[in-house]
């Protein structure tokens, strides 16, 4: 199997199981209807674990453009392979989302809540706040890449690493995922969002394209900064000047988003008085 096919299949498996559990919990007359956030977070973690086991030997199982870009930023992955990986991840995400649609085919018509059907495919904020939502995706993906780098620096029993990564996903979802639905993966959100727009889902709403950039830009910023922050913190130096410049540039972007989020919150508080 080629690395391209590994990323495509791995991401498709991730989305089929991950978005599948959201469908299972939200769609009408599913036997898991109402199972809740804990079930969703736990299954996303298991979905990541299984996808890594399935294709890790072929592609490294990035299954996430933020991971690919974060590793490339630290010099652990060649930049020339980034477009190939991201393309495979996007196609895999769309394929996985289509498989979820087909699996739950009888349940779409019976589900009258258009927002619930939308949530099966892509994320949306619990409270709409542009910069706070962006900051949530940045911080969640920062933890993902920082955690992946930390896990990679330790030696575990052979074959245990994917399970530890799954635990990391569960931890992120349960602790800080409730603000935006923790996309922390541009392909996981954008690929299924495109599928939602194209598929003939009965009674669907619009695909909320006004929010679509947040779960793409946030994970990219957070992933690059998280990987480089780990490198700076634990290695004490960067391999070249461009890596250092990228670190400070990403840090400046994160600081700007924090400032904008705080200003936005202050303005909202004043309006609410």
C-alpha positions as CSV (number, residue, x, y, z in Angstrom):
1,X,0.0,0.0,0.0
2,X,1.3,3.5,-0.9
3,X,1.5,6.3,1.7
4,X,-1.2,8.1,-0.3
5,X,-3.6,5.2,0.0
6,X,-2.7,4.7,3.7
7,X,-3.7,8.3,4.5
8,X,-6.8,8.1,2.4
9,X,-8.0,4.8,4.0
10,X,-6.9,5.8,7.5
11,X,-8.8,9.1,7.4
12,X,-11.8,7.3,5.9
13,X,-11.8,4.9,8.8
14,X,-11.4,7.7,11.3
15,X,-14.4,9.6,9.9
16,X,-16.6,6.5,9.5
17,X,-16.2,5.6,13.1
18,X,-15.9,9.1,14.5
19,X,-18.7,10.8,12.7
20,X,-20.6,7.5,12.9
21,X,-20.8,7.7,16.7
22,X,-22.1,11.2,16.4
23,X,-24.8,9.9,14.0
24,X,-25.5,7.0,16.4
25,X,-26.1,9.4,19.3
26,X,-28.0,12.2,17.5
27,X,-30.1,10.6,14.8
28,X,-33.7,9.7,15.6
29,X,-34.5,6.0,16.4
30,X,-30.9,4.9,16.6
31,X,-30.6,2.5,19.5
32,X,-27.7,4.7,20.8
33,X,-29.8,7.9,20.6
34,X,-29.0,10.2,23.5
35,X,-25.9,8.3,24.7
36,X,-24.1,11.5,25.2
37,X,-20.8,13.3,25.1
38,X,-18.8,10.7,27.0
39,X,-19.6,8.1,24.4
40,X,-18.7,10.4,21.5
41,X,-15.4,11.4,23.0
42,X,-14.4,7.8,23.9
43,X,-15.3,6.5,20.4
44,X,-13.4,9.3,18.7
45,X,-10.4,8.2,20.7
46,X,-10.9,4.5,19.7
47,X,-11.4,5.6,16.0
48,X,-8.0,7.3,16.0
49,X,-6.4,4.3,17.7
50,X,-7.9,1.9,15.1
51,X,-7.0,4.1,12.1
52,X,-3.3,4.2,13.4
53,X,-3.2,0.5,13.8
54,X,-4.7,0.0,10.3
55,X,-2.3,2.2,8.3
56,X,0.5,3.4,10.5
57,X,2.9,1.0,8.9
58,X,2.3,2.4,5.5
59,X,2.0,6.2,6.0
60,X,2.7,6.9,9.6
61,X,-1.0,7.5,10.0
62,X,-1.1,11.3,10.2
63,X,-4.8,11.2,9.2
64,X,-4.8,15.0,10.0
65,X,-3.4,17.9,8.0
66,X,-2.5,19.6,11.3
67,X,-0.3,16.7,12.2
68,X,1.3,16.6,8.8
69,X,2.1,20.4,8.9
70,X,3.2,20.3,12.5
71,X,5.7,17.5,11.7
72,X,6.9,19.2,8.6
73,X,7.5,22.4,10.6
74,X,9.8,20.6,13.0
75,X,11.7,18.9,10.1
76,X,10.3,15.5,11.0
77,X,8.4,15.2,7.7
78,X,9.4,16.4,4.2
79,X,7.6,19.5,3.0
80,X,7.4,18.1,-0.6
81,X,5.1,15.2,0.7
82,X,2.7,17.6,2.4
83,X,0.4,18.2,-0.6
84,X,0.1,14.5,-1.2
85,X,-0.8,13.7,2.4
86,X,-3.3,16.5,2.7
87,X,-5.1,15.6,-0.5
88,X,-5.4,12.0,0.6
89,X,-6.7,13.1,4.0
90,X,-9.4,15.3,2.4
91,X,-10.5,12.6,0.0
92,X,-10.6,10.0,2.8
93,X,-12.6,12.3,5.0
94,X,-15.2,12.9,2.2
95,X,-15.3,9.1,1.6
96,X,-15.8,8.3,5.3
97,X,-18.6,10.9,5.6
98,X,-20.4,9.5,2.6
99,X,-20.1,6.0,4.2
100,X,-21.8,7.4,7.4
101,X,-24.6,8.9,5.3
102,X,-25.2,5.5,3.6
103,X,-25.0,3.5,6.8
104,X,-27.7,5.6,8.5
105,X,-29.8,6.0,5.4
106,X,-33.2,5.3,7.0
107,X,-32.6,7.7,9.9
108,X,-32.2,11.0,8.0
109,X,-35.8,11.5,7.1
110,X,-37.1,10.7,10.6
111,X,-34.7,13.2,12.2
112,X,-36.4,16.6,12.1
113,X,-33.6,18.5,13.8
114,X,-31.5,19.9,10.9
115,X,-28.8,21.1,13.3
116,X,-28.4,17.5,14.5
117,X,-28.0,16.2,11.0
118,X,-25.4,19.0,10.4
119,X,-23.5,18.0,13.5
120,X,-23.1,14.4,12.3
121,X,-20.8,15.8,9.5
122,X,-19.0,18.9,10.9
123,X,-18.5,21.0,14.0
124,X,-20.2,24.2,15.2
125,X,-19.5,26.3,18.3
126,X,-21.6,25.9,21.4
127,X,-21.5,29.7,21.8
128,X,-20.8,31.7,18.6
129,X,-17.8,33.9,19.2
130,X,-15.4,34.2,16.3
131,X,-12.1,34.6,18.0
132,X,-12.9,32.6,21.1
133,X,-13.9,29.7,18.8
134,X,-10.7,30.1,16.8
135,X,-8.7,30.1,20.1
136,X,-10.5,26.9,21.2
137,X,-9.4,25.1,18.0
138,X,-5.9,26.5,18.3
139,X,-5.5,25.3,22.0
140,X,-7.1,21.9,21.3
141,X,-4.7,21.2,18.4
142,X,-1.8,22.6,20.3
143,X,-2.5,20.0,23.0
144,X,-2.8,17.3,20.3
145,X,0.6,18.0,18.7
146,X,2.4,18.7,21.9
147,X,0.9,15.5,23.2
148,X,1.9,13.5,20.1
149,X,5.5,14.8,20.3
150,X,5.6,13.9,24.0
151,X,4.2,10.4,23.4
152,X,6.7,9.9,20.6
153,X,9.6,10.7,22.9
154,X,8.8,7.8,25.3
155,X,9.3,4.1,24.8
156,X,6.2,1.9,25.3
157,X,5.6,-1.8,24.9
158,X,5.5,-2.6,21.1
159,X,2.1,-1.7,19.6
160,X,0.9,0.4,22.6
161,X,1.5,3.9,21.1
162,X,-1.8,4.1,19.1
163,X,-3.7,3.3,22.3
164,X,-2.0,6.1,24.2
165,X,-2.7,8.5,21.3
166,X,-6.4,7.5,21.5
167,X,-6.4,8.3,25.2
168,X,-5.0,11.7,24.3
169,X,-7.9,12.3,22.0
170,X,-10.4,11.3,24.7
171,X,-8.7,13.6,27.2
172,X,-8.9,16.6,24.8
173,X,-12.5,15.9,24.0
174,X,-13.6,15.5,27.6
175,X,-11.7,18.4,29.0
176,X,-11.8,21.2,26.4
177,X,-13.8,19.8,23.5
178,X,-17.2,21.2,24.4
179,X,-16.7,24.7,23.2
180,X,-16.5,23.9,19.5
181,X,-16.8,20.1,19.2
182,X,-13.0,19.8,19.0
183,X,-12.4,19.4,15.3
184,X,-8.6,19.6,15.8
185,X,-8.3,18.3,12.3
186,X,-9.0,20.4,9.1
187,X,-9.9,17.3,7.1
188,X,-12.2,15.9,9.8
189,X,-14.3,19.1,9.5
190,X,-13.9,20.3,5.9
191,X,-14.2,17.0,4.1
192,X,-17.5,16.0,5.8
193,X,-18.8,19.6,5.5
194,X,-18.3,19.3,1.7
195,X,-20.1,15.9,1.8
196,X,-22.9,17.5,3.8
197,X,-23.3,20.1,1.1
198,X,-23.3,17.6,-1.8
199,X,-25.3,14.7,-0.4
200,X,-29.1,14.5,-0.8
201,X,-29.9,14.6,3.0
202,X,-33.6,15.1,3.6
203,X,-34.4,18.3,5.5
204,X,-30.8,19.4,5.8
205,X,-29.8,23.0,6.7
206,X,-27.1,25.0,5.0
207,X,-23.5,23.8,5.6
208,X,-22.6,26.8,7.7
209,X,-19.8,28.0,5.4
210,X,-19.4,31.1,7.5
211,X,-17.8,29.0,10.3
212,X,-15.9,26.7,8.0
213,X,-12.6,28.5,8.2
214,X,-12.4,28.3,12.0
215,X,-11.9,24.5,12.2
216,X,-9.4,24.7,9.4
217,X,-7.2,27.7,10.4
218,X,-7.3,27.0,14.1
219,X,-5.9,23.4,13.9
220,X,-3.2,24.5,11.4
221,X,-2.1,27.3,13.7
222,X,-2.3,25.3,16.9
223,X,-0.7,22.2,15.3
224,X,2.4,24.1,14.0
225,X,2.8,26.0,17.2
226,X,2.3,23.0,19.4
227,X,5.0,20.9,17.6
228,X,7.4,23.8,17.5
229,X,6.8,24.7,21.1
230,X,7.6,21.1,22.1
231,X,10.8,21.3,20.1
232,X,11.8,24.6,21.7
233,X,10.9,23.5,25.2
234,X,12.5,20.0,25.2
235,X,15.3,20.4,22.7
236,X,16.3,23.9,23.6
237,X,17.0,24.9,20.1
238,X,15.8,24.7,16.5
239,X,17.7,22.9,13.7
240,X,17.7,26.0,11.4
241,X,16.8,29.7,11.4
242,X,13.6,29.2,9.3
243,X,12.2,26.9,12.0
244,X,12.9,29.5,14.6
245,X,11.2,32.2,12.5
246,X,8.2,29.9,12.0
247,X,8.0,29.4,15.8
248,X,8.0,33.1,16.6
249,X,5.6,33.8,13.7
250,X,3.1,31.2,15.0
251,X,3.5,32.4,18.6
252,X,2.7,36.0,17.4
253,X,-0.4,34.7,15.6
254,X,-1.6,32.9,18.7
255,X,-0.9,36.0,20.9
256,X,-2.9,38.1,18.4
257,X,-5.8,35.6,18.5
258,X,-5.8,35.7,22.4
259,X,-5.9,39.5,22.3
260,X,-8.7,39.5,19.8
261,X,-10.7,36.9,21.8
262,X,-10.3,38.9,25.0
263,X,-11.4,42.1,23.3
264,X,-14.3,40.3,21.7
265,X,-15.4,39.0,25.1
266,X,-15.1,42.4,26.6
267,X,-17.3,43.9,23.9
268,X,-19.9,41.2,24.4
269,X,-19.9,41.8,28.1
270,X,-20.6,45.5,27.5
271,X,-23.4,44.8,25.1
272,X,-25.0,42.4,27.7
273,X,-25.1,45.0,30.4
